Amino acid sequence: KTDKKTVYGKLHFPAAVKCWRDTSIPVVFILAQKGLESGWGDHSPQFNSSGLTPGPNWKGRTQLLPTTEDFPDKDRSQHKFPEVINIVPYKSKDGSTRYTWHVKRLFRAYDSASEAWVDYGKFLKEQERYEPAFEFADPKEFATAIAAAGYATSRAYTESLHDCIDSVYNRLPLLGLRVPE
């Protein structure tokens, strides 16, 4: 039986290569991040497989979805969401108190997977805060820079991305796929 990460890689490899050609975002990073954000294809509501939120300049459709965020505080005036379900404190590895927020927030909605992939590449390429990532061709270095720029609120986002990158690398030979140079 083929696992869902392998199926995801095989299914989305051509789109990742096209995105790389259009943007220079590393192919393995693209597959890993979109795999992580979508639960390897289990969660892509209205084709949003990368968890993109609308932002102030978004002109397209949106959808309200439940999600989890991680913050160092529980200040609702600093973190505005359409709905806060609950806020749960926890102790981080360094002993500090952090808060897991279960919320409903707006995410981008698309009419097709193709539209979502194009927007994903455009989003990363055009956001000034992600510009330093484009100095790196190595997927893990690219991931570290994207995480440092605040793509997600999880403190473990870099580590999660690196694990996903390893998963993608381990599956490519099984699929007979090679990352373009």
N, C-alpha and C positions, 0 to 999 in steps of 0.2 A: 504494500500500500504506500502510495506517495503522500508525504506530509504536506500540509497547506503552505508552508514556506517555499517548498520546491515548486508547487503548482503556481504560487504567486510569482515567483521569479521567472518561470517559463512563460507565463501569460503576459507579464508586464515588461519583459526585457526589451522588446522592440520599442515600446513607448519611452522607456528610460534612455535608450540609445538616441532616439530622436531629440529628447529633452536635452541630453548632453551636447549633441551637435548644435542645438540652438542657443545654448547658454553656457557651456563648459562646466556645468555642475557634474561631478563625478558620477558615473553610471551606478556604481555599487552604493554610493551614498543615497542616490535617488531611490533605489529599490529598498534599501534599509530603512530610510526615513518614512517613506510611504507605507512600507510594511508595518513598521512600528505604529504609526499613527492610525492605520486602518485595522489593526489586529490581523495583519496578513490577509486583508481582503474581507474580513468578517463585517467590518463597519465602514461603509462608504456612503453614508446617507446623501442622496441626491448627488452622487459621484464625487463628493468631497473626501478623497482618500488621504489628504494631508493635514486635515484639521485646521484649515485656514479660516480665520475670523474675518469679518468684513472690513474693519478699519474705516477711517473717515472718508477715504476716497472711493470706496467700493460703490459701483453703480448697479451691480447685478442683484439677483434674488438672494434672500437669506432664509435660514431655517433656525428655529429655536430647539436646541438639543441639550440633554443632560451631559455634564462633564465633571471632571475633578481637577481642581487647581491646588497648588501648594504655595503658601505664603508665610512670611515670618511674623505676620500679625493677623488680627481678626477685625481690622478697621474697615468697616463697610463704606466709609466715605472715600477711602483710597482705592477700593476694588469694587467697581460698580458692575452689577450683573442684573439682567431682567428679573431673575429669581434666585434667591439663596435658599437652598433646601436645608442645609445645616453646615456648621463649622465645627470640626473636631480637632482638639489639640493633640499633639504627639511630641515625644522627645526625639530629636534628631540624633545622629551618631555623635555629634560634638556636645550633646547634652543640652542644647538650647531648645526652647519650646517653639514649635512651628504649628501651622494649622492647615489641615486638609479641608478645603472648601468643596462641598457638593453643591453645584449650581446648575442653572440653565442659562446658556449664553447663545448668542447668535453666531452662526457659522455661514460661510458662503455656500450657495447652492448652484449647481450647474445643470445644464440640459443634456450633457454627454460626458463620457470619460475623457474624450479628446479635449473638450473645452477645459476640463479640470486640469489636465496635464499641462496644457499650454499656459494656463493661468499660474500654476505652481511655479514653473520655470521663470515666468515673467516676474512674479512676486519676489522670489529670492534675488533675481538679477537686479531689480529696480530699487530694492530697499537699501538705503545707504548704510544702515546698521549691519547688513550682511556682507558688505563690500570686502572686508578683510578676509572672509572665507575664500574668496576667489583667487587669493594668492596661492592656494593649495590645490594640487591635483590629487593628493592622497585623500581617500575618503574619510579616514579617521581624523586627519588634521582639519579637513573641511567641516566635519561634524563637530569637532571641538569648538571651532570658531562660530558656527551657527548657534550652538548651545550657549556659548558665552555672550552672544548678541541678544539672547533672550527669546529664542523661538518658543520655548515652553517654560512653564513655571516649576516643573519638577527639578529638584536638586540632583536627581540621578539621571537626568536626560542624556548627558554625555556618555555615561557608562552604558545606558540602555541602547543608545545609537551604536556605540562601539560593538556591543554584543550582537546587534542586528547586522552590522557590517560583516562580522565574522561568520554569521549564519549564511549570508548571501555568498561570500567568498567560498565557503565550504560546499555550497550547492551548485555553483556554476559548472565545475568540471563534470558533475553527475548529469548535467543537462546538455553537455557538449557545447556550452557557451563560453565565449572568451570576451573579455572587456576590450573594447576598441582602444587603440593607443592614440 
